[in-house]
Amino acid sequence: MLGVAEFLAKRPKEQRRRTMYFVGIPDHHTGDAGGRRLHDTWQNVFAKTAVILNAEHVALAEPVWDRPWGSNVRPGLITTNQLGASWWGVYGSDRLANIIRENFSLFGVPTQLEPGGSAGELRSVQWDAPSFYLHNKGVYYHSSADTVDVVPAEGLRTATQSFAKIFDDINRFDLKDLRSNR
């Protein structure tokens, strides 16, 4: 979120077609009062919103179940240099879905081939405006092992670059082109 905000803040205001809000919801594991409050009180903002993004656990090293080479110890999780695939999903027009899919591919963001999984923290507002999410649910997800050594910088970079390009692409379209046509 900070990388995208810094990237876009460097643009002259006249090159930024829309106002952007960066919002963190601190309580989605304790009832999601923050998400519900946004849903209940931001409808006037969502009526003018081009896209909502939930970027939750966007990078994780994919572990394998193995033992160290030459060892007879009990197998366990061993970190690899491979990024784990994330869930993703889109609510909006086919044009919006194509923008998301193409940019994840362009920057090498590993995802499931088809949308799926959970919208996570986006769940209370995912239908209030066009939206998308990237959400990795690997084995370290929400555990004490979810540490900096299993959250690779390369994965954070590819996700951040794809989000910045997605926002650039979305900025070319009017709201009617992004809203769901279903």
C-alpha positions as CSV (number, residue, x, y, z in Angstrom):
1,M,0.0,0.0,0.0
2,L,2.8,2.4,0.9
3,G,4.7,1.6,-2.3
4,V,1.7,2.4,-4.5
5,A,0.9,5.6,-2.5
6,E,4.5,6.8,-2.8
7,F,4.6,6.0,-6.6
8,L,1.3,7.8,-7.3
9,A,2.0,10.8,-5.0
10,K,5.1,11.6,-7.1
11,R,2.7,12.4,-10.1
12,P,1.6,16.0,-10.6
13,K,-1.9,16.5,-9.4
14,E,-3.1,17.2,-13.0
15,Q,-2.0,13.7,-14.0
16,R,-4.1,12.1,-11.2
17,R,-7.7,11.9,-12.5
18,R,-9.1,10.7,-9.2
19,T,-8.7,11.1,-5.5
20,M,-7.3,8.0,-3.8
21,Y,-8.0,6.8,-0.2
22,F,-5.7,4.3,1.4
23,V,-7.5,2.7,4.3
24,G,-6.4,0.0,6.7
25,I,-9.0,-2.1,8.6
26,P,-7.5,-3.3,11.9
27,D,-10.2,-5.7,13.1
28,H,-11.2,-8.1,10.4
29,H,-10.5,-11.1,12.7
30,T,-12.5,-9.6,15.6
31,G,-15.8,-9.0,13.8
32,D,-15.0,-6.7,10.9
33,A,-16.6,-3.6,12.5
34,G,-14.3,-1.4,10.4
35,G,-15.4,-2.9,7.1
36,R,-19.0,-2.8,8.1
37,R,-18.6,0.8,9.2
38,L,-17.2,1.7,5.8
39,H,-20.1,-0.1,4.1
40,D,-22.6,1.8,6.3
41,T,-21.1,5.3,6.0
42,W,-19.1,5.5,2.8
43,Q,-21.9,4.9,0.2
44,N,-21.6,8.4,-1.1
45,V,-17.8,7.8,-1.7
46,F,-18.4,4.3,-3.2
47,A,-20.9,5.8,-5.7
48,K,-18.0,7.7,-7.2
49,T,-15.3,4.9,-6.7
50,A,-13.5,3.5,-9.6
51,V,-12.0,0.5,-7.7
52,I,-11.5,-0.8,-4.3
53,L,-8.4,-3.1,-3.7
54,N,-7.7,-5.5,-0.9
55,A,-4.0,-6.4,-0.9
56,E,-3.8,-8.9,1.9
57,H,-0.8,-11.3,2.2
58,V,0.3,-10.6,-1.3
59,A,3.7,-12.4,-1.2
60,L,4.9,-15.6,0.3
61,A,7.7,-18.1,-0.4
62,E,6.2,-21.4,-1.4
63,P,7.5,-24.1,0.9
64,V,7.9,-27.8,0.2
65,W,7.5,-30.7,2.6
66,D,10.9,-32.3,2.8
67,R,14.0,-32.8,4.9
68,P,17.4,-31.3,4.6
69,W,19.7,-33.0,2.1
70,G,21.4,-36.1,3.5
71,S,19.4,-36.0,6.6
72,N,17.1,-38.6,8.2
73,V,15.3,-36.1,10.4
74,R,11.5,-35.9,10.2
75,P,10.3,-34.0,7.2
76,G,9.1,-30.4,7.7
77,L,8.4,-27.3,5.7
78,I,11.4,-26.0,3.8
79,T,11.3,-22.6,2.2
80,T,12.0,-22.4,-1.5
81,N,12.9,-19.5,-3.8
82,Q,9.5,-19.8,-5.6
83,L,6.7,-17.4,-4.9
84,G,3.4,-19.0,-3.8
85,A,0.3,-18.4,-5.9
86,S,-2.4,-16.1,-4.5
87,W,-6.2,-16.1,-4.6
88,W,-7.6,-13.2,-6.6
89,G,-11.0,-12.0,-7.7
90,V,-12.8,-9.1,-9.4
91,Y,-16.2,-7.5,-9.0
92,G,-16.8,-5.2,-12.0
93,S,-16.9,-5.2,-15.7
94,D,-15.1,-7.6,-18.0
95,R,-12.8,-4.7,-19.0
96,L,-11.8,-4.3,-15.3
97,A,-11.2,-8.1,-15.0
98,N,-9.0,-8.1,-18.1
99,I,-7.0,-5.2,-16.7
100,I,-6.4,-7.1,-13.4
101,R,-5.6,-10.4,-15.1
102,E,-3.2,-8.8,-17.7
103,N,-1.3,-6.8,-15.2
104,F,-0.8,-9.7,-12.7
105,S,0.6,-11.6,-15.7
106,L,2.7,-8.8,-17.0
107,F,4.5,-8.4,-13.7
108,G,4.7,-12.1,-12.9
109,V,2.4,-12.1,-9.9
110,P,1.7,-15.8,-9.2
111,T,-2.0,-16.4,-9.0
112,Q,-4.5,-19.2,-9.4
113,L,-5.4,-19.4,-13.1
114,E,-9.1,-18.5,-12.4
115,P,-10.5,-16.1,-9.7
116,G,-11.3,-17.8,-6.4
117,G,-10.7,-17.8,-2.7
118,S,-11.8,-15.2,-0.2
119,A,-12.1,-11.5,-0.6
120,G,-10.8,-11.3,3.0
121,E,-10.9,-7.8,4.5
122,L,-12.8,-6.6,1.4
123,R,-15.8,-8.8,2.2
124,S,-18.0,-6.0,3.8
125,V,-17.6,-3.6,0.8
126,Q,-16.7,-5.8,-2.2
127,W,-20.1,-5.2,-3.8
128,D,-20.3,-1.5,-3.0
129,A,-18.0,-0.5,-6.0
130,P,-15.8,-2.2,-8.5
131,S,-13.2,-4.1,-6.6
132,F,-10.5,-6.7,-6.7
133,Y,-8.3,-8.6,-4.3
134,L,-5.0,-10.4,-4.1
135,H,-4.8,-12.7,-1.1
136,N,-2.2,-15.4,-0.4
137,K,-3.4,-18.2,1.9
138,G,-0.2,-20.2,2.0
139,V,0.8,-22.4,4.9
140,Y,2.4,-19.4,6.8
141,Y,-0.8,-17.3,6.5
142,H,-1.7,-15.7,9.9
143,S,0.8,-17.8,11.9
144,S,3.8,-17.0,14.0
145,A,5.9,-18.3,11.1
146,D,4.6,-15.5,8.8
147,T,8.0,-13.7,9.1
148,V,10.1,-11.5,6.9
149,D,12.2,-14.5,5.7
150,V,9.1,-16.1,4.1
151,V,7.7,-12.8,2.7
152,P,10.1,-12.3,-0.2
153,A,10.8,-8.7,-1.4
154,E,10.5,-9.9,-5.0
155,G,6.8,-10.8,-4.4
156,L,6.1,-7.5,-2.7
157,R,7.8,-5.7,-5.7
158,T,5.8,-7.6,-8.4
159,A,2.5,-7.0,-6.5
160,T,3.2,-3.3,-6.0
161,Q,4.2,-2.8,-9.6
162,S,1.1,-4.6,-10.8
163,F,-1.2,-2.5,-8.5
164,A,0.4,0.8,-9.8
165,K,-0.1,-0.2,-13.4
166,I,-3.6,-1.4,-12.7
167,F,-4.5,2.0,-11.2
168,D,-2.8,3.7,-14.2
169,D,-4.9,1.6,-16.6
170,I,-8.1,2.1,-14.6
171,N,-7.5,5.9,-14.7
172,R,-8.1,5.9,-18.5
173,F,-11.7,4.7,-18.1
174,D,-15.0,6.3,-16.9
175,L,-16.8,4.7,-14.0
176,K,-19.4,3.2,-16.3
177,D,-16.7,1.2,-18.1
178,L,-15.6,-0.3,-14.8
179,R,-18.9,-1.2,-13.1
180,S,-20.4,-4.6,-13.3
181,N,-22.3,-5.3,-16.4
182,R,-24.1,-8.3,-14.9
